[in-house]
Amino acid sequence: MNILFVSGEFPPMQGGVGDYTREIALALRALGCQVSVVTSTRARPVAGLTVHPVIETWNWRSWKAVLDVVRLQQPDVVHIQYQAAAYALHPAINFLPRRLRRLGAGRPASAVTFHDLKVPYLFPKAGRLRRWVVHELARRSDAAICTNKQDFEDLRAQLDSPPTLIPIGSNIDPKLPEGYERQAWRAQWGVGPDDLLLSFFGFINDRKGVDVLLHVLSRLPLETPEMGKPSLLFIGGQTGASDPTNITYLGRIQALIEELGLVERVHWTGYVSAEEVTAAFAAGDLCVLPYRDGVSFLHGTFHAALAHGVPILTTEPRVALPELAHGENVFLVPPQDAEALAGAIQRLAIDPALCRLLGRGALALAGEFRWDRIAEQTMDVYRRIAAESGARAGGP
């Protein structure tokens, strides 16, 4: 099957949508698909994939560039990877499936994966019209895919035909650098063998609860026999390539770090290679992901932590996630509850056996989100909509 992805970002651009697109494209190629990607001019080729980095700016003029690639590649399916920020909050991408339908009976089938349901910008006081534009993208596509249960339930309430729930996986394949020595890596941040090193992975934005985590760190004692000198390591890039609001929020977080007197206790890896991400995870003692809206499988950062088999302290999900077992594969506290988060950190810091149990449970859960499984589920969607498209082409 011939698949064309449309993605607002693609490596080496920093962003989860671009990383997802690379991983699912490679997994589909392993299943025998011909895969190409139309994306931003800031993207670069990836071995095994045909990449068309032709979009200077995502707007109405980008339609022509996408359609030129469609005519060149003759795909069976055009699959949009949707996150409003990845398309500069412009609504042109939301109407691309409608435009594809005008290609006639022999047109490719269209699919969209919603990485979130955030709305684009239209004009001042657009109000409910912005939400309608997101739903229009789902309605005009031949298949809509959600990556997490909460978005699935929200979108299902708006559509005549229900979307399909297909999770994402980790975009980091755990592999330590050659000659890795844990204490040497900790020492570069001034962390001793008996010190508690908390870790946080992902871009810094308002949804992640970073401010709560910093307030908790400021409340922890400067040094104790149980935790040594607690500190926090931010792993990975700070803001990503697509959402400019992340930059503003990062400035607020940096100011808060100074205000709370945490400059010496907060460390940053910056944007690093996958092996260095794995090394940083391994150097830490406890991964803390205090998502403001609760943990969700929409977060690639959460999947990465699971795949690395580290103990994870995170926040209770907004909708029930039966895969998560408190005290077995994650440790859960209420969102935005600094007292509960501090108490959980102190408990886990003195219970290495529980941390080991959580790490083993996390790694076992990660096996449910392998890319080969995700690709097979996606192929099922392609087969269905391609068959429907063929029936249209052969109809009276």
C-alpha positions, 0 to 999 in steps of 0.5 A: 500500500502507498501511504503519504503522510502530511505532518507539520513537523518532522525530524530534526525539528523538535516535536512529538508529532514529527517523531511519531510520524517518523516511527509510524512511517518506518514501522509501516515500511517494515510491513511492506508499505511504500511511505512518503512524507510531505512536511516543512522545509526545515525537515531532513531525509530519513533513510528508508522514507521519501521525504518532501520538505516543501512547505515554507509556511502552513497556510492556504498556499500549502495546499498546492504543494501537498496536491503536487506531491499527491499527484507525484506519489499517487498514494492510496491513503493521505494521512494527516498528523494533526496538532494545531501548533504544528501547522502554525495554528492555521486552519488550512490543514483542517480543510485539506480532506475536503479539498482532496474529495474534489479530486473525484472518484479516483482520489486517495482515501484520507485519514487524520490522527489527532495528537490533541484536539486543540483548536487553530486560530481563525480570527478574533472572537471566532469562539465556537467556530474554532472547535467546528473547524477541528470537527470538520477535519474529522468529518471530512476525513475517511477515518479519524484516529485518536491517540488516547481515551479522553480525546476519543470520548470527546470526538466520538460525541461529535461524529456520526461515525466513531473514531478509532483509538490507536495509541502512540509509542515511545520515540526513544529506543532505549540504548545506553552510550558505550562505556556508560557509567552511572555515577560519572553521569550523575557527577557532571551535575554535581549529584553524589551516589546517595543524592536523590535525583528526580528527572522530568522528560519533555518540553516545558509547557503549561500542561506539564505541572512543572511549576508544581514540581519546582515548588515541591523541590523547594520544600524538600530539605536541602540534605537528609540521610534518606535523600542526600541533596535532592535535585531535579534534572530536565531531560531533552529540549526545552520548548520544541519547534512548533508552539511559540507559547512554550517559549513564554512559559519557559521564561516564567519557569526560569524566573520561578527557579531563581525566585525559589532559590533552586538554580543550583538544584535544577539541571538541564541536559538540553536537546541531546541524542537518543542515547544521551536521553537514555543515559539521563533516565538511567542516571536518575532515581525517580521520574516525576511527570506531574501533568496538570490534566492528569496522565494520559497516553497522548504523551510521548514523554510518558511512553518514553519513561515507560520504555526506559523502565524507570519508576514513574510518579505522575498524576491521576488520569482524568478518565479511567485508564485500566492499564495503569495500576497504582503502586505496580507500574506507576505511582499516582497522586492528584493533579496540582497537589503539591503536598501529595506530590512531596509526600510521594517523593519522600516515600519513594525515596526511602523505598527502593524495593517499591521503585524497582517494582514500579520500574519493572511494571513500567517496562512491562506496560511499555510492551503494549505500545510497540510500534509494530502493533501500532502499525498493524492497527493503522494498516487495518484502518487503511485497508478499510478506507482504501476498500471503501475508496475503491468501491466509490471509484468502481461504482455507477 
